[in-house]
Structures are given as structure tokens and as C-alpha cells.
Amino acid sequence: MAGSPDPFRITVPAGSLDLDLTLSSGQVFRWKRLGPQDWAGPLAGDGVRLSMSGPDCLLVRHPSGDDARGDVESFLRLDVDLGSVRDELSRRDGRLECLFERYPGLRVLRQDPVECLLSFVCAVVTNIPRISMSLEEVCRVFGRRTACGVLIWPDLEVLAEAEPEQLRLGGLEFRSRSLSRAARALRERGGAAYLEGLRGLAYEEAFAELASLPHVGPKVADCVLLFGLGFDEAFPLDTHTWRAAQRLFGDAAVRRTGRAYREMSRRLRARLGPWAGWAQQYLYFNSIAAGRSRPPEGAGFSR
């Protein structure tokens, strides 16, 4: 990342943060791997570079310097004791323990809710490299580039005013219409303030609100709740996690319909408790990464 400022350090419990696992696990789409445990991406309106210099030391380079510490800690959910989360989930289902040992330091992120929602609207029926290319092109045309070269997500108003044909960028194809309709509906409800207001609702209420937006299905709603709004019990169910859930409950014959999704979600939250979403991330990553080496630079997996 050109023009990187001097870094500041954040001390983390040894083994509690693995940037390679976390940032390539299908939660974010516009972060770039520069090298082992070394990543650059957008944060707090600018570009940031995150690097692990040891098992307990995170180096941060951000134009705001140490003033960005809180934003980094929030994004990486460093307020969450990963060991306690793993212990609680292992107590609820001992089969998860081997995944925690296999993928130490994999964390759930807390992203900007607006970008999170609109990104996952664009992420339907495709893979991460294509999603990343499409979203970067949207940012190039409608967003802005920072001094260090990182593209920043466009303002909601700009996306809401754009015609679907203008958003047909980088392989978005039919998703350009989905992005346009979702952006306009979100603006009508109040944008970022509306999403922030969902944090105070119970899971079921917040889920219903999101799922009532155009092109926001159950999985996208759960992704936004988990990765953008801090509902740690949300369990996004896609092809990978649906199969894992079937194995947990022995329901191999249950088809993934809207009604079945809601019932499976209810059972998973009852079984795994308030940290069900974190279990989901380990099950998801294991499904797509089993047998693979650490992701190469620029790599990611289908969401």
C-alpha cells in the first residue's frame, strides 16, 4: 500500500487473530492480501494496512494513526474473547472443537452495515473473485480512491440515484438491478441510521425488517445481521452451511426452502446459543477450505 504511514501496535491474546483466515473467509470482498498475515483494505473512510508481526502483535497503518485504533478494534471484534466463545460452543456441541483447533484465530468481523448489505445483495450466485471485481468497479466509478490507492464504497445517495444500467459494471449483470432497487429502498427507510436502529431490536424483528427489503433474502439478511450489525446468533445458511447443519441434526433429506430455512435457523440458534454465528463461520470455512493450503494473494472462496 503506497504511502503507508508509520504503524501503531495493538496487542492481542496470542493465537486469537489470524488475518489470512479471517479476511479470506467470505465475510468481506474488497480486502487484498499483500503477503502472509499482511492485508490492505477500506476502513473508517480511508485505506488501512493490517499486519501480524507475531502471534500477539498487530501492526496497523492508517492515515489517522492511533486515532484509528478504535475503528480497527471494532472491525476485528477484538472486544470478543475468542477463547471463551470457543469454549461455550464446544460445550454445546463437542464436534466443533476440532474446527477451532484447525482454524485458530478465525474471527467474525463487524463491517459498515450499508456496504455489507449492498455487497451481499451483489454476491448472490457467484464467487468471491467475481464479486470482488464487480464491487471494486462500482467503487472506481461511483466511489473515491484514497491517497494510498484503496477504493472507498460510494455514498448511498449516489448509488440510489444511479440507473441500473449505470451499475452494470464488472460482471454484475442482473445484480445491477438488484443493487439499484436495494439502494433506493434503503435510502427511503433512512439509510445508515435505519440499519443502526436495528441493533436495538430482537433478532427475529431485525431479521424481518431486513428481509422485507427488495432482493434481501433470508441468507443475505442473516449475513448483514452477523457481519454488519453484531447479531452473533445469526446463522447464514447457504449450500455449505446447510449441509453442515443437516449433519448436526441428521436431516439430510430436508430441502432448503424458505420455511425450512427459518426452522433450521431456529434450531441452530437454540442448539448453539448466542454465538451460533461464530460456529457458522468455522463450519463454512471448513466446508470450502478443507484440504487447501492458506489462500494465495488475492484469493477468496464463494459465499
Rosetta blueprint (number, residue, H / E / L):
1 M L
2 A L
3 G L
4 S L
5 P L
6 D L
7 P L
8 F E
9 R E
10 I E
11 T E
12 V L
13 P L
14 A L
15 G L
16 S L
17 L L
18 D L
19 L H
20 D H
21 L H
22 T H
23 L H
24 S L
25 S L
26 G L
27 Q L
28 V L
29 F L
30 R L
31 W L
32 K E
33 R E
34 L E
35 G E
36 P L
37 Q L
38 D E
39 W E
40 A E
41 G E
42 P E
43 L E
44 A L
45 G L
46 D E
47 G E
48 V E
49 R E
50 L E
51 S E
52 M E
53 S E
54 G E
55 P L
56 D L
57 C E
58 L E
59 L E
60 V E
61 R E
62 H L
63 P L
64 S L
65 G H
66 D H
67 D H
68 A H
69 R H
70 G H
71 D H
72 V H
73 E H
74 S H
75 F H
76 L L
77 R L
78 L L
79 D L
80 V L
81 D L
82 L H
83 G H
84 S H
85 V H
86 R H
87 D H
88 E H
89 L H
90 S H
91 R H
92 R H
93 D L
94 G H
95 R H
96 L H
97 E H
98 C H
99 L H
100 F H
101 E H
102 R H
103 Y L
104 P L
105 G L
106 L L
107 R L
108 V L
109 L L
110 R L
111 Q L
112 D L
113 P H
114 V H
115 E H
116 C H
117 L H
118 L H
119 S H
120 F H
121 V H
122 C L
123 A L
124 V L
125 V L
126 T L
127 N L
128 I H
129 P H
130 R H
131 I H
132 S H
133 M H
134 S H
135 L H
136 E H
137 E H
138 V H
139 C H
140 R H
141 V H
142 F H
143 G L
144 R E
145 R E
146 T L
147 A L
148 C L
149 G L
150 V L
151 L E
152 I E
153 W L
154 P L
155 D L
156 L H
157 E H
158 V H
159 L H
160 A H
161 E H
162 A L
163 E L
164 P L
165 E L
166 Q L
167 L L
168 R L
169 L L
170 G L
171 G L
172 L L
173 E L
174 F L
175 R H
176 S H
177 R H
178 S H
179 L H
180 S H
181 R H
182 A H
183 A H
184 R H
185 A H
186 L H
187 R H
188 E H
189 R H
190 G L
191 G L
192 A H
193 A H
194 Y H
195 L H
196 E H
197 G H
198 L H
199 R L
200 G L
201 L L
202 A L
203 Y H
204 E H
205 E H
206 A H
207 F H
208 A H
209 E H
210 L H
211 A H
212 S L
213 L L
214 P L
215 H L
216 V L
217 G L
218 P H
219 K H
220 V H
221 A H
222 D H
223 C H
224 V H
225 L H
226 L H
227 F H
228 G L
229 L L
230 G L
231 F L
232 D L
233 E L
234 A L
235 F L
236 P L
237 L L
238 D L
239 T H
240 H H
241 T H
242 W H
243 R H
244 A H
245 A H
246 Q H
247 R H
248 L H
249 F H
250 G L
251 D L
252 A L
253 A L
254 V L
255 R L
256 R L
257 T L
258 G H
259 R H
260 A H
261 Y H
262 R H
263 E H
264 M H
265 S H
266 R H
267 R H
268 L H
269 R H
270 A H
271 R H
272 L H
273 G H
274 P H
275 W H
276 A H
277 G H
278 W H
279 A H
280 Q H
281 Q H
282 Y H
283 L H
284 Y H
285 F H
286 N H
287 S H
288 I H
289 A H
290 A L
291 G L
292 R L
293 S L
294 R L
295 P L
296 P L
297 E L
298 G L
299 A L
300 G L
301 F L
302 S L
303 R L
